[in-house]
Amino acid sequence: MTALRIAPAVADAFPATLIALVTATGLRGREPWPETTVALEDLEQQLADGTWQPADETDPRIEAWHTAYRSFGTNPRRIRPSVDALGRRFAKKGTLPRINPAVDSYNAVSVRNGLPAGAFDLDHVTGDVDIRHADGSEEFTPLGEPDTTENPKPGEIIYADTTGVLTRHWNHRDAHRTRVTEDSTHVAFVLETLHATRDGHRLKTAADELQGLLVPHAEKTTVHFLSPAHPHATFKR
């Protein structure tokens, strides 16, 4: 069993946090995912038609993350929350990246709902995962940069397992070690909000959307919700 935990200090600092954990086992990333293709193309068409725009930093959902980043010493206009960076790129280019079906699925759900999303290949995660403040000793290898090693600053919020850092600046960038590829078969996806009262319904809708995209291509999927009142979830490796 693996646990995902919100550390008490993070729960205290962000008491309205709500995180959806969506796990998928037996994932088949090399077959066609037509529902994901449609989701991406629909968003791109809506953007082109001018009927929809991704949330930007003036939106309360993004603004909350900017405030959180500043609280732990990160400049959110230089190092942006993932959903902010993805939305800006989408608005500029008019298209969403095509990486692999699992990643494309959570990107579509993330930008549609204005909520950060990420994922970890659980076959490359060691021990339990904690959302906690860094102490400065941890090591992080950025996605796509396998020869680079960084050390998060003390106080920065990270996802970390027993080997190292899985995500820096809470949700800015994932690690290379636990990246999700088309060959990943056991994956944990996370969706996050800092304002459960205002956006909890949106988070739950997003989790349902993501699970719906995964179900046709997985043996099993589960959804758990974490909050300061329920700060951990366990699931099978």
C-alpha positions in Angstrom: 0.0 0.0 0.0 1.1 3.6 -0.7 -0.1 6.6 1.2 -0.5 10.2 0.0 -0.4 12.7 2.9 -0.8 16.4 3.5 1.7 17.4 6.2 0.2 19.1 9.2 2.1 22.3 8.5 0.7 22.5 5.0 -2.8 21.8 6.3 -2.4 24.6 8.8 -1.1 27.1 6.3 -3.8 26.2 3.7 -6.8 25.0 5.6 -9.2 25.1 2.7 -7.1 22.8 0.5 -8.9 19.9 -1.3 -7.0 17.4 -3.5 -8.5 14.8 -5.7 -6.4 11.7 -6.1 -7.4 9.6 -9.1 -5.5 6.3 -9.5 -5.5 4.0 -12.5 -4.1 0.5 -12.8 -3.6 -1.6 -15.9 -3.5 1.6 -18.0 -3.1 1.1 -21.7 -1.3 4.1 -23.1 -0.5 2.8 -26.5 -4.1 2.4 -27.8 -6.2 5.1 -29.2 -8.0 7.3 -26.7 -10.7 8.9 -28.9 -12.5 10.6 -25.9 -9.3 12.4 -25.0 -8.8 13.5 -28.6 -12.3 14.9 -28.7 -11.8 16.7 -25.4 -8.7 18.4 -26.7 -10.2 19.4 -30.0 -13.3 20.7 -28.4 -11.3 23.0 -26.2 -9.2 24.2 -29.1 -12.4 24.9 -31.2 -14.0 26.9 -28.3 -10.9 29.0 -28.0 -10.8 29.6 -31.7 -14.5 30.5 -31.7 -14.0 32.9 -28.8 -16.6 31.2 -26.8 -14.2 30.2 -24.0 -10.9 31.3 -22.6 -8.6 29.6 -20.1 -8.4 31.1 -16.6 -5.6 33.6 -16.2 -4.0 35.2 -13.2 -7.0 37.6 -12.7 -9.2 34.5 -12.1 -9.7 33.7 -8.4 -8.6 30.1 -9.0 -5.2 31.1 -10.4 -4.9 34.2 -8.1 -5.1 31.9 -5.0 -2.1 29.9 -6.3 -0.1 33.0 -6.9 -0.8 34.1 -3.3 0.3 30.6 -2.1 3.5 30.6 -4.1 4.5 34.0 -2.7 3.8 32.8 0.8 6.6 30.2 0.4 9.0 32.5 -1.4 8.3 31.6 -5.1 7.6 34.4 -7.6 4.6 33.1 -9.5 5.1 35.2 -12.5 8.6 33.7 -13.0 7.8 30.2 -11.8 4.1 29.7 -12.6 1.6 27.2 -11.2 1.1 24.5 -13.8 -2.4 25.4 -14.8 -1.4 29.0 -15.2 1.5 28.1 -17.5 -0.6 25.7 -19.5 -3.4 28.2 -19.9 -1.0 30.9 -21.0 0.6 28.6 -23.6 -2.8 27.5 -24.8 -4.1 31.1 -25.2 -1.0 32.1 -27.1 -0.6 29.0 -29.4 -4.2 28.0 -29.8 -3.4 24.3 -29.3 -2.7 22.1 -26.3 0.4 19.9 -26.3 0.1 16.2 -27.4 2.4 14.2 -25.2 0.6 10.9 -24.5 -3.0 10.0 -23.8 -2.8 10.0 -20.0 -1.0 13.3 -19.8 -3.2 14.8 -22.5 -6.2 13.7 -20.5 -5.2 15.5 -17.3 -4.1 18.6 -19.3 -7.5 18.9 -20.9 -9.3 18.5 -17.5 -6.9 20.9 -15.9 -7.2 23.8 -18.3 -11.0 23.3 -18.8 -11.6 23.6 -15.0 -8.8 26.1 -14.1 -7.3 23.6 -11.6 -3.7 22.4 -11.3 -3.2 18.7 -12.3 -0.2 16.4 -12.3 0.6 12.7 -12.3 3.2 10.2 -11.1 4.1 6.8 -12.5 3.7 4.7 -9.3 6.1 2.1 -10.5 8.8 4.7 -10.0 7.6 6.1 -6.7 9.4 4.8 -3.5 7.5 4.6 -0.2 4.8 7.1 0.6 4.3 10.6 -0.8 4.0 13.6 1.3 3.0 17.2 0.5 5.2 19.1 2.8 7.7 22.0 3.2 11.2 21.3 1.9 14.1 21.4 4.3 16.6 22.2 1.6 18.4 18.8 1.6 16.0 17.2 -1.0 17.0 16.6 -4.6 14.9 17.1 -7.7 15.5 16.2 -11.3 13.2 18.2 -13.6 11.0 16.5 -16.2 13.0 16.3 -19.5 16.3 17.1 -17.8 17.6 13.8 -16.5 21.1 15.1 -15.9 20.0 18.1 -13.9 19.8 18.1 -10.1 18.1 20.9 -8.1 17.6 21.5 -4.4 14.3 23.1 -3.4 14.7 26.0 -1.0 13.7 25.5 2.6 10.0 26.2 3.1 9.0 25.5 -0.5 6.1 23.2 -0.7 6.9 19.9 -2.5 5.5 16.5 -3.2 8.2 14.1 -2.0 8.7 10.3 -1.6 11.5 8.5 0.2 13.9 9.0 -2.7 13.4 12.7 -3.6 11.1 15.4 -4.9 8.3 14.5 -7.3 7.0 18.1 -7.8 8.6 21.5 -7.0 6.8 24.7 -6.0 3.7 22.5 -5.0 2.6 22.0 -8.7 5.0 23.9 -10.9 6.9 21.0 -12.5 7.1 17.3 -12.2 10.1 15.1 -11.8 11.8 13.1 -14.6 11.9 9.9 -12.5 8.2 9.6 -12.0 7.1 11.0 -15.4 4.1 9.4 -17.1 4.8 7.8 -20.5 2.7 5.8 -22.9 4.1 2.7 -21.2 3.0 3.7 -17.6 0.5 1.2 -16.4 0.0 2.3 -12.7 -0.5 6.1 -12.4 -1.7 8.5 -9.6 -3.2 11.7 -10.9 -3.8 14.7 -8.6 -6.1 17.7 -9.0 -6.0 20.6 -6.5 -7.8 23.6 -5.2 -6.9 25.9 -2.3 -10.6 27.0 -1.8 -12.7 23.9 -1.2 -15.8 25.9 -0.2 -15.8 27.9 -3.5 -14.3 25.4 -5.9 -14.9 22.0 -4.3 -17.7 21.2 -6.7 -15.5 22.1 -9.6 -12.8 19.8 -8.3 -15.2 16.9 -8.0 -16.5 17.5 -11.5 -12.9 17.6 -12.8 -12.1 14.3 -11.0 -15.2 12.7 -12.6 -14.2 14.0 -16.0 -10.7 12.6 -15.6 -11.9 9.3 -14.4 -14.3 9.1 -17.3 -11.4 9.5 -19.7 -9.3 6.9 -17.9 -12.0 4.2 -17.4 -12.1 2.9 -21.0 -8.3 2.4 -21.0 -7.7 1.0 -17.5 -8.4 -2.2 -15.5 -9.4 -0.2 -12.5 -9.7 3.4 -11.3 -10.3 4.9 -7.9 -10.9 8.4 -6.6 -10.0 9.7 -3.1 -10.2 13.2 -1.7 -7.7 14.7 0.7 -8.2 17.8 2.9 -6.9 19.0 6.3 -9.7 17.1 7.9 -8.8 13.9 6.0 -5.1 14.4 5.2 -4.2 11.0 3.9 -5.3 8.4 1.5 -3.9 4.9 0.9 -4.1 2.8 -2.2 -2.6 -0.3 -3.7 0.7 -0.2 -5.5 
